[in-house]
């Protein structure tokens, strides 16, 4: 049977998964990657470690699936978006660390030019925030004048992580990206789905160093010169992780939506052929596409979701594994009204407050580790409620139910709290790794493993459905406390003196 390999390079780990023609995951192997925090608000990855983890997980996944590389019909790539790096075209070696999407080092640059946000938003569909790639590229080229001169001479390449992996998989023969990743850089024209010369000039990015832009299901290149795969395997699908997850959940039409809980939480609603200009500070981006015709999504991004659970594990040592947060939170006392605003790296949509940090309200002598675990899970769920309520205000009709996937979608207690606070059903995907499946679907569609979108839709289904159990009055009390806490956190940090 035809098999498709998906490489899912995320913020905290790299995964390789193999899918058969029935859309079933035959094998999945992941390796964690290191996070580097050289200064407060800075977050970096080592590009060579990222590539090394790919070389480790792919052969292990193939062995687990009992397959050879020659039995692969295609490869799909999906990746953490906005994270950016520069590398030397001649040697293929990175010349900078990968600056991660969570990094806030360009906050002052963005703040000083906020008067430009209206035209930037109109052109790109994105707000002017350090989250996106353009200000990071500007910082890299400004921090080291030699890099700018090399870039202007065409000696460097820049790309998001998909481009970096594609370059390595093809032995440096392909420098490309797909529309979904390009639309998260703040350099893409939302209407033309091509690099925008005015945006490139504004951020001082030479167009010559940018990758070529293609539809998400395309022949991007083929493997060449890598030890763990044979030459000639087509790389036929690329999408940013959130667009890939929407595609993997069968979200191909206007009005279909999902939320993926990874390091952050990301809500995407497909809006069809036309971008929605949000009145509530949500973002418009390109959906994963199967041809040259642009398709759009409305998106809200929460910067901290699974990362807050990791904080319980690695920072506070309250749990041994992320999965333990479920049992711990269930022991929480309802009499402890703890509220956590998890703004560890700023607040994303719809607030866009990069200077806010995490704030905990309601501590008492009776507060326990269980109460803190519950506050973490509820803090993530409440941020997602903010996103959906903003989307309801922009979309033609309110969302009736929420499809979910990702690591936290395995936590039944969390999903019940999400349904309670959302006030509408939550449907957990049968395949929790919808991101990898979406990348596989794109690649397999391109090479004919699956002939049509209808075929793919028949392979997607939901599993557990969580319906609200909290009454409307109780839900409203929770939302009121949350909104007071968010307003207080924003007010506190808006008064902080800002330093370079």
Secondary structure as a PSIPRED ss2 file (coil, helix, strand):
# PSIPRED VFORMAT (PSIPRED V4.0)

   1 X C   1.000  0.000  0.000
   2 X C   1.000  0.000  0.000
   3 X E   0.000  0.000  1.000
   4 X E   0.000  0.000  1.000
   5 X E   0.000  0.000  1.000
   6 X E   0.000  0.000  1.000
   7 X E   0.000  0.000  1.000
   8 X E   0.000  0.000  1.000
   9 X E   0.000  0.000  1.000
  10 X C   1.000  0.000  0.000
  11 X C   1.000  0.000  0.000
  12 X C   1.000  0.000  0.000
  13 X E   0.000  0.000  1.000
  14 X E   0.000  0.000  1.000
  15 X E   0.000  0.000  1.000
  16 X E   0.000  0.000  1.000
  17 X E   0.000  0.000  1.000
  18 X E   0.000  0.000  1.000
  19 X E   0.000  0.000  1.000
  20 X E   0.000  0.000  1.000
  21 X C   1.000  0.000  0.000
  22 X C   1.000  0.000  0.000
  23 X C   1.000  0.000  0.000
  24 X C   1.000  0.000  0.000
  25 X E   0.000  0.000  1.000
  26 X E   0.000  0.000  1.000
  27 X E   0.000  0.000  1.000
  28 X E   0.000  0.000  1.000
  29 X E   0.000  0.000  1.000
  30 X E   0.000  0.000  1.000
  31 X E   0.000  0.000  1.000
  32 X E   0.000  0.000  1.000
  33 X C   1.000  0.000  0.000
  34 X C   1.000  0.000  0.000
  35 X C   1.000  0.000  0.000
  36 X E   0.000  0.000  1.000
  37 X C   1.000  0.000  0.000
  38 X C   1.000  0.000  0.000
  39 X C   1.000  0.000  0.000
  40 X C   1.000  0.000  0.000
  41 X C   1.000  0.000  0.000
  42 X C   1.000  0.000  0.000
  43 X C   1.000  0.000  0.000
  44 X E   0.000  0.000  1.000
  45 X E   0.000  0.000  1.000
  46 X C   1.000  0.000  0.000
  47 X H   0.000  1.000  0.000
  48 X H   0.000  1.000  0.000
  49 X H   0.000  1.000  0.000
  50 X H   0.000  1.000  0.000
  51 X H   0.000  1.000  0.000
  52 X H   0.000  1.000  0.000
  53 X H   0.000  1.000  0.000
  54 X H   0.000  1.000  0.000
  55 X H   0.000  1.000  0.000
  56 X H   0.000  1.000  0.000
  57 X H   0.000  1.000  0.000
  58 X H   0.000  1.000  0.000
  59 X H   0.000  1.000  0.000
  60 X H   0.000  1.000  0.000
  61 X H   0.000  1.000  0.000
  62 X H   0.000  1.000  0.000
  63 X H   0.000  1.000  0.000
  64 X H   0.000  1.000  0.000
  65 X C   1.000  0.000  0.000
  66 X C   1.000  0.000  0.000
  67 X C   1.000  0.000  0.000
  68 X C   1.000  0.000  0.000
  69 X H   0.000  1.000  0.000
  70 X H   0.000  1.000  0.000
  71 X H   0.000  1.000  0.000
  72 X E   0.000  0.000  1.000
  73 X E   0.000  0.000  1.000
  74 X E   0.000  0.000  1.000
  75 X E   0.000  0.000  1.000
  76 X E   0.000  0.000  1.000
  77 X E   0.000  0.000  1.000
  78 X E   0.000  0.000  1.000
  79 X E   0.000  0.000  1.000
  80 X C   1.000  0.000  0.000
  81 X C   1.000  0.000  0.000
  82 X C   1.000  0.000  0.000
  83 X C   1.000  0.000  0.000
  84 X E   0.000  0.000  1.000
  85 X E   0.000  0.000  1.000
  86 X E   0.000  0.000  1.000
  87 X E   0.000  0.000  1.000
  88 X E   0.000  0.000  1.000
  89 X C   1.000  0.000  0.000
  90 X C   1.000  0.000  0.000
  91 X C   1.000  0.000  0.000
  92 X C   1.000  0.000  0.000
  93 X C   1.000  0.000  0.000
  94 X E   0.000  0.000  1.000
  95 X C   1.000  0.000  0.000
  96 X C   1.000  0.000  0.000
  97 X C   1.000  0.000  0.000
  98 X E   0.000  0.000  1.000
  99 X E   0.000  0.000  1.000
 100 X C   1.000  0.000  0.000
 101 X C   1.000  0.000  0.000
 102 X C   1.000  0.000  0.000
 103 X C   1.000  0.000  0.000
 104 X C   1.000  0.000  0.000
 105 X C   1.000  0.000  0.000
 106 X C   1.000  0.000  0.000
 107 X H   0.000  1.000  0.000
 108 X H   0.000  1.000  0.000
 109 X H   0.000  1.000  0.000
 110 X H   0.000  1.000  0.000
 111 X H   0.000  1.000  0.000
 112 X H   0.000  1.000  0.000
 113 X C   1.000  0.000  0.000
 114 X H   0.000  1.000  0.000
 115 X H   0.000  1.000  0.000
 116 X H   0.000  1.000  0.000
 117 X H   0.000  1.000  0.000
 118 X H   0.000  1.000  0.000
 119 X H   0.000  1.000  0.000
 120 X H   0.000  1.000  0.000
 121 X H   0.000  1.000  0.000
 122 X H   0.000  1.000  0.000
 123 X H   0.000  1.000  0.000
 124 X H   0.000  1.000  0.000
 125 X C   1.000  0.000  0.000
 126 X C   1.000  0.000  0.000
 127 X C   1.000  0.000  0.000
 128 X C   1.000  0.000  0.000
 129 X C   1.000  0.000  0.000
 130 X C   1.000  0.000  0.000
 131 X C   1.000  0.000  0.000
 132 X C   1.000  0.000  0.000
 133 X H   0.000  1.000  0.000
 134 X H   0.000  1.000  0.000
 135 X H   0.000  1.000  0.000
 136 X H   0.000  1.000  0.000
 137 X H   0.000  1.000  0.000
 138 X H   0.000  1.000  0.000
 139 X H   0.000  1.000  0.000
 140 X H   0.000  1.000  0.000
 141 X H   0.000  1.000  0.000
 142 X H   0.000  1.000  0.000
 143 X H   0.000  1.000  0.000
 144 X C   1.000  0.000  0.000
 145 X H   0.000  1.000  0.000
 146 X H   0.000  1.000  0.000
 147 X H   0.000  1.000  0.000
 148 X H   0.000  1.000  0.000
 149 X H   0.000  1.000  0.000
 150 X H   0.000  1.000  0.000
 151 X H   0.000  1.000  0.000
 152 X H   0.000  1.000  0.000
 153 X C   1.000  0.000  0.000
 154 X C   1.000  0.000  0.000
 155 X C   1.000  0.000  0.000
 156 X E   0.000  0.000  1.000
 157 X E   0.000  0.000  1.000
 158 X E   0.000  0.000  1.000
 159 X E   0.000  0.000  1.000
 160 X E   0.000  0.000  1.000
 161 X H   0.000  1.000  0.000
 162 X H   0.000  1.000  0.000
 163 X H   0.000  1.000  0.000
 164 X H   0.000  1.000  0.000
 165 X H   0.000  1.000  0.000
 166 X H   0.000  1.000  0.000
 167 X H   0.000  1.000  0.000
 168 X H   0.000  1.000  0.000
 169 X H   0.000  1.000  0.000
 170 X C   1.000  0.000  0.000
 171 X C   1.000  0.000  0.000
 172 X C   1.000  0.000  0.000
 173 X C   1.000  0.000  0.000
 174 X C   1.000  0.000  0.000
 175 X C   1.000  0.000  0.000
 176 X E   0.000  0.000  1.000
 177 X E   0.000  0.000  1.000
 178 X E   0.000  0.000  1.000
 179 X H   0.000  1.000  0.000
 180 X H   0.000  1.000  0.000
 181 X H   0.000  1.000  0.000
 182 X H   0.000  1.000  0.000
 183 X C   1.000  0.000  0.000
 184 X C   1.000  0.000  0.000
 185 X C   1.000  0.000  0.000
 186 X C   1.000  0.000  0.000
 187 X C   1.000  0.000  0.000
 188 X E   0.000  0.000  1.000
 189 X E   0.000  0.000  1.000
 190 X C   1.000  0.000  0.000
 191 X C   1.000  0.000  0.000
 192 X C   1.000  0.000  0.000
 193 X C   1.000  0.000  0.000
 194 X E   0.000  0.000  1.000
 195 X E   0.000  0.000  1.000
 196 X C   1.000  0.000  0.000
 197 X H   0.000  1.000  0.000
 198 X H   0.000  1.000  0.000
 199 X H   0.000  1.000  0.000
 200 X H   0.000  1.000  0.000
 201 X H   0.000  1.000  0.000
 202 X H   0.000  1.000  0.000
 203 X H   0.000  1.000  0.000
 204 X C   1.000  0.000  0.000
 205 X C   1.000  0.000  0.000
 206 X C   1.000  0.000  0.000
 207 X H   0.000  1.000  0.000
 208 X H   0.000  1.000  0.000
 209 X H   0.000  1.000  0.000
 210 X C   1.000  0.000  0.000
 211 X C   1.000  0.000  0.000
 212 X E   0.000  0.000  1.000
 213 X E   0.000  0.000  1.000
 214 X E   0.000  0.000  1.000
 215 X C   1.000  0.000  0.000
 216 X C   1.000  0.000  0.000
 217 X E   0.000  0.000  1.000
 218 X E   0.000  0.000  1.000
 219 X E   0.000  0.000  1.000
 220 X E   0.000  0.000  1.000
 221 X E   0.000  0.000  1.000
 222 X E   0.000  0.000  1.000
 223 X C   1.000  0.000  0.000
 224 X C   1.000  0.000  0.000
 225 X C   1.000  0.000  0.000
 226 X C   1.000  0.000  0.000
 227 X C   1.000  0.000  0.000
 228 X C   1.000  0.000  0.000
 229 X C   1.000  0.000  0.000
 230 X C   1.000  0.000  0.000
 231 X C   1.000  0.000  0.000
 232 X C   1.000  0.000  0.000
 233 X C   1.000  0.000  0.000
 234 X E   0.000  0.000  1.000
 235 X E   0.000  0.000  1.000
 236 X E   0.000  0.000  1.000
 237 X E   0.000  0.000  1.000
 238 X E   0.000  0.000  1.000
 239 X E   0.000  0.000  1.000
 240 X E   0.000  0.000  1.000
 241 X H   0.000  1.000  0.000
 242 X H   0.000  1.000  0.000
 243 X H   0.000  1.000  0.000
 244 X H   0.000  1.000  0.000
 245 X H   0.000  1.000  0.000
 246 X H   0.000  1.000  0.000
 247 X H   0.000  1.000  0.000
 248 X H   0.000  1.000  0.000
 249 X C   1.000  0.000  0.000
 250 X C   1.000  0.000  0.000
 251 X C   1.000  0.000  0.000
 252 X C   1.000  0.000  0.000
 253 X C   1.000  0.000  0.000
 254 X C   1.000  0.000  0.000
 255 X C   1.000  0.000  0.000
 256 X C   1.000  0.000  0.000
 257 X E   0.000  0.000  1.000
 258 X E   0.000  0.000  1.000
 259 X E   0.000  0.000  1.000
 260 X E   0.000  0.000  1.000
 261 X E   0.000  0.000  1.000
 262 X C   1.000  0.000  0.000
 263 X C   1.000  0.000  0.000
 264 X C   1.000  0.000  0.000
 265 X E   0.000  0.000  1.000
 266 X E   0.000  0.000  1.000
 267 X E   0.000  0.000  1.000
 268 X E   0.000  0.000  1.000
 269 X E   0.000  0.000  1.000
 270 X E   0.000  0.000  1.000
 271 X E   0.000  0.000  1.000
 272 X E   0.000  0.000  1.000
 273 X C   1.000  0.000  0.000
 274 X C   1.000  0.000  0.000
 275 X C   1.000  0.000  0.000
 276 X C   1.000  0.000  0.000
 277 X C   1.000  0.000  0.000
 278 X C   1.000  0.000  0.000
 279 X C   1.000  0.000  0.000
 280 X C   1.000  0.000  0.000
 281 X C   1.000  0.000  0.000
 282 X C   1.000  0.000  0.000
 283 X E   0.000  0.000  1.000
 284 X E   0.000  0.000  1.000
 285 X E   0.000  0.000  1.000
 286 X E   0.000  0.000  1.000
 287 X C   1.000  0.000  0.000
 288 X C   1.000  0.000  0.000
 289 X C   1.000  0.000  0.000
 290 X C   1.000  0.000  0.000
 291 X C   1.000  0.000  0.000
 292 X C   1.000  0.000  0.000
 293 X C   1.000  0.000  0.000
 294 X C   1.000  0.000  0.000
 295 X C   1.000  0.000  0.000
 296 X E   0.000  0.000  1.000
 297 X E   0.000  0.000  1.000
 298 X E   0.000  0.000  1.000
 299 X E   0.000  0.000  1.000
 300 X E   0.000  0.000  1.000
 301 X E   0.000  0.000  1.000
 302 X E   0.000  0.000  1.000
 303 X C   1.000  0.000  0.000
 304 X C   1.000  0.000  0.000
 305 X C   1.000  0.000  0.000
 306 X H   0.000  1.000  0.000
 307 X H   0.000  1.000  0.000
 308 X H   0.000  1.000  0.000
 309 X H   0.000  1.000  0.000
 310 X H   0.000  1.000  0.000
 311 X H   0.000  1.000  0.000
 312 X H   0.000  1.000  0.000
 313 X H   0.000  1.000  0.000
 314 X H   0.000  1.000  0.000
 315 X H   0.000  1.000  0.000
 316 X C   1.000  0.000  0.000
 317 X C   1.000  0.000  0.000
 318 X C   1.000  0.000  0.000
 319 X C   1.000  0.000  0.000
 320 X C   1.000  0.000  0.000
 321 X C   1.000  0.000  0.000
 322 X C   1.000  0.000  0.000
 323 X C   1.000  0.000  0.000
 324 X H   0.000  1.000  0.000
 325 X H   0.000  1.000  0.000
 326 X H   0.000  1.000  0.000
 327 X H   0.000  1.000  0.000
 328 X H   0.000  1.000  0.000
 329 X H   0.000  1.000  0.000
 330 X C   1.000  0.000  0.000
 331 X C   1.000  0.000  0.000
 332 X C   1.000  0.000  0.000
 333 X C   1.000  0.000  0.000
 334 X C   1.000  0.000  0.000
 335 X C   1.000  0.000  0.000
 336 X C   1.000  0.000  0.000
 337 X C   1.000  0.000  0.000
 338 X C   1.000  0.000  0.000
 339 X E   0.000  0.000  1.000
 340 X E   0.000  0.000  1.000
 341 X E   0.000  0.000  1.000
 342 X C   1.000  0.000  0.000
 343 X C   1.000  0.000  0.000
 344 X C   1.000  0.000  0.000
 345 X C   1.000  0.000  0.000
 346 X C   1.000  0.000  0.000
 347 X E   0.000  0.000  1.000
 348 X C   1.000  0.000  0.000
 349 X C   1.000  0.000  0.000
 350 X C   1.000  0.000  0.000
 351 X C   1.000  0.000  0.000
 352 X C   1.000  0.000  0.000
 353 X E   0.000  0.000  1.000
 354 X C   1.000  0.000  0.000
 355 X C   1.000  0.000  0.000
 356 X C   1.000  0.000  0.000
 357 X C   1.000  0.000  0.000
 358 X C   1.000  0.000  0.000
 359 X E   0.000  0.000  1.000
 360 X E   0.000  0.000  1.000
 361 X E   0.000  0.000  1.000
 362 X C   1.000  0.000  0.000
 363 X C   1.000  0.000  0.000
 364 X C   1.000  0.000  0.000
 365 X C   1.000  0.000  0.000
 366 X C   1.000  0.000  0.000
 367 X C   1.000  0.000  0.000
 368 X C   1.000  0.000  0.000
 369 X H   0.000  1.000  0.000
 370 X H   0.000  1.000  0.000
 371 X H   0.000  1.000  0.000
 372 X H   0.000  1.000  0.000
 373 X H   0.000  1.000  0.000
 374 X H   0.000  1.000  0.000
 375 X H   0.000  1.000  0.000
 376 X H   0.000  1.000  0.000
 377 X H   0.000  1.000  0.000
 378 X H   0.000  1.000  0.000
 379 X H   0.000  1.000  0.000
 380 X H   0.000  1.000  0.000
 381 X H   0.000  1.000  0.000
 382 X H   0.000  1.000  0.000
 383 X H   0.000  1.000  0.000
 384 X H   0.000  1.000  0.000
 385 X H   0.000  1.000  0.000
 386 X H   0.000  1.000  0.000
 387 X H   0.000  1.000  0.000
 388 X H   0.000  1.000  0.000
 389 X H   0.000  1.000  0.000
 390 X H   0.000  1.000  0.000
 391 X H   0.000  1.000  0.000
 392 X H   0.000  1.000  0.000
 393 X H   0.000  1.000  0.000
 394 X H   0.000  1.000  0.000
 395 X C   1.000  0.000  0.000
 396 X C   1.000  0.000  0.000
 397 X C   1.000  0.000  0.000
 398 X C   1.000  0.000  0.000
 399 X C   1.000  0.000  0.000
 400 X C   1.000  0.000  0.000
 401 X E   0.000  0.000  1.000
 402 X E   0.000  0.000  1.000
 403 X E   0.000  0.000  1.000
 404 X E   0.000  0.000  1.000
 405 X E   0.000  0.000  1.000
 406 X E   0.000  0.000  1.000
 407 X H   0.000  1.000  0.000
 408 X H   0.000  1.000  0.000
 409 X H   0.000  1.000  0.000
 410 X H   0.000  1.000  0.000
 411 X C   1.000  0.000  0.000
 412 X H   0.000  1.000  0.000
 413 X H   0.000  1.000  0.000
 414 X H   0.000  1.000  0.000
 415 X H   0.000  1.000  0.000
 416 X H   0.000  1.000  0.000
 417 X H   0.000  1.000  0.000
 418 X H   0.000  1.000  0.000
 419 X H   0.000  1.000  0.000
 420 X H   0.000  1.000  0.000
 421 X H   0.000  1.000  0.000
 422 X H   0.000  1.000  0.000
 423 X C   1.000  0.000  0.000
 424 X C   1.000  0.000  0.000
 425 X E   0.000  0.000  1.000
 426 X E   0.000  0.000  1.000
 427 X E   0.000  0.000  1.000
 428 X E   0.000  0.000  1.000
 429 X E   0.000  0.000  1.000
 430 X C   1.000  0.000  0.000
 431 X C   1.000  0.000  0.000
 432 X C   1.000  0.000  0.000
 433 X C   1.000  0.000  0.000
 434 X H   0.000  1.000  0.000
 435 X H   0.000  1.000  0.000
 436 X H   0.000  1.000  0.000
 437 X H   0.000  1.000  0.000
 438 X H   0.000  1.000  0.000
 439 X H   0.000  1.000  0.000
 440 X H   0.000  1.000  0.000
 441 X H   0.000  1.000  0.000
 442 X H   0.000  1.000  0.000
 443 X H   0.000  1.000  0.000
 444 X H   0.000  1.000  0.000
 445 X H   0.000  1.000  0.000
 446 X H   0.000  1.000  0.000
 447 X H   0.000  1.000  0.000
 448 X C   1.000  0.000  0.000
 449 X C   1.000  0.000  0.000
 450 X C   1.000  0.000  0.000
 451 X C   1.000  0.000  0.000
 452 X C   1.000  0.000  0.000
 453 X H   0.000  1.000  0.000
 454 X H   0.000  1.000  0.000
 455 X H   0.000  1.000  0.000
 456 X H   0.000  1.000  0.000
 457 X H   0.000  1.000  0.000
 458 X H   0.000  1.000  0.000
 459 X H   0.000  1.000  0.000
 460 X C   1.000  0.000  0.000
 461 X C   1.000  0.000  0.000
 462 X E   0.000  0.000  1.000
 463 X E   0.000  0.000  1.000
 464 X E   0.000  0.000  1.000
 465 X E   0.000  0.000  1.000
 466 X E   0.000  0.000  1.000
 467 X C   1.000  0.000  0.000
 468 X C   1.000  0.000  0.000
 469 X C   1.000  0.000  0.000
 470 X C   1.000  0.000  0.000
 471 X C   1.000  0.000  0.000
 472 X H   0.000  1.000  0.000
 473 X H   0.000  1.000  0.000
 474 X H   0.000  1.000  0.000
 475 X H   0.000  1.000  0.000
 476 X H   0.000  1.000  0.000
 477 X H   0.000  1.000  0.000
 478 X H   0.000  1.000  0.000
 479 X H   0.000  1.000  0.000
 480 X H   0.000  1.000  0.000
 481 X H   0.000  1.000  0.000
 482 X H   0.000  1.000  0.000
 483 X H   0.000  1.000  0.000
 484 X H   0.000  1.000  0.000
 485 X H   0.000  1.000  0.000
 486 X H   0.000  1.000  0.000
 487 X H   0.000  1.000  0.000
 488 X H   0.000  1.000  0.000
 489 X H   0.000  1.000  0.000
 490 X H   0.000  1.000  0.000
 491 X H   0.000  1.000  0.000
 492 X H   0.000  1.000  0.000
 493 X H   0.000  1.000  0.000
 494 X H   0.000  1.000  0.000
 495 X C   1.000  0.000  0.000
 496 X C   1.000  0.000  0.000
 497 X C   1.000  0.000  0.000
 498 X C   1.000  0.000  0.000
 499 X C   1.000  0.000  0.000
 500 X C   1.000  0.000  0.000
